[in-house]
Amino acid sequence: MPRVGPKETAHSIIVLRVVRGTSNPGNDEFRDFRIDIEVFVPLTQWFIKDSNLRPFAIMGEIHRSLNNKTIDGLGKMVGGDF
């Protein structure tokens, strides 16, 4: 768990963690990495003018932005559900 000190502002924090990396079984020149994305939202900022709560809106946007996209140096991002 990342250490986040006390904050004076009420901004959301997004943390990316590389959890593990394994050799790709189909091609040993490649590695498969698992990246976890954690979203920390202050309780005062959870509600937005939408039917969705802010943490879920942020996670949904991250998923739409990264899923099946190719990133230089990393390769194709394939995401799961949140």
CORPECOR-V992620 format. One record per backbone hydrogen bond with DSSP energy under -0.5 kcal/mol. NH is the residue of the N-H (numbers start at 1). CO is the residue of the C=O. E is the energy in kcal/mol with one decimal. If there is no record, write none. Layout:
BEGIN
nh=NH co=CO e=E
nh=NH co=CO e=E
END
This chain:
BEGIN
nh=4 co=2 e=-0.7
nh=5 co=3 e=-0.6
nh=11 co=9 e=-0.5
nh=13 co=40 e=-2.7
nh=15 co=38 e=-2.9
nh=17 co=36 e=-2.9
nh=19 co=17 e=-0.8
nh=19 co=34 e=-2.8
nh=20 co=34 e=-1.0
nh=22 co=32 e=-2.9
nh=24 co=30 e=-2.3
nh=27 co=24 e=-0.6
nh=30 co=27 e=-1.8
nh=32 co=22 e=-3.5
nh=33 co=31 e=-0.5
nh=34 co=20 e=-2.7
nh=35 co=33 e=-0.6
nh=36 co=17 e=-2.9
nh=36 co=34 e=-0.5
nh=38 co=15 e=-3.0
nh=38 co=36 e=-0.5
nh=40 co=13 e=-3.2
nh=40 co=38 e=-0.5
nh=41 co=39 e=-0.6
nh=45 co=42 e=-2.2
nh=46 co=43 e=-1.1
nh=48 co=52 e=-0.5
nh=50 co=48 e=-2.2
nh=54 co=46 e=-3.5
nh=56 co=53 e=-0.6
nh=57 co=53 e=-2.2
nh=58 co=54 e=-2.6
nh=59 co=55 e=-2.3
nh=60 co=56 e=-2.4
nh=61 co=57 e=-2.0
nh=62 co=58 e=-2.3
nh=63 co=59 e=-2.4
nh=64 co=60 e=-2.4
nh=65 co=61 e=-2.3
nh=66 co=62 e=-2.0
nh=67 co=63 e=-2.5
nh=68 co=77 e=-2.5
nh=69 co=66 e=-2.0
nh=71 co=69 e=-0.5
nh=71 co=75 e=-2.8
nh=74 co=71 e=-2.0
nh=75 co=71 e=-3.3
nh=77 co=69 e=-3.5
nh=78 co=76 e=-0.5
nh=79 co=77 e=-0.5
END
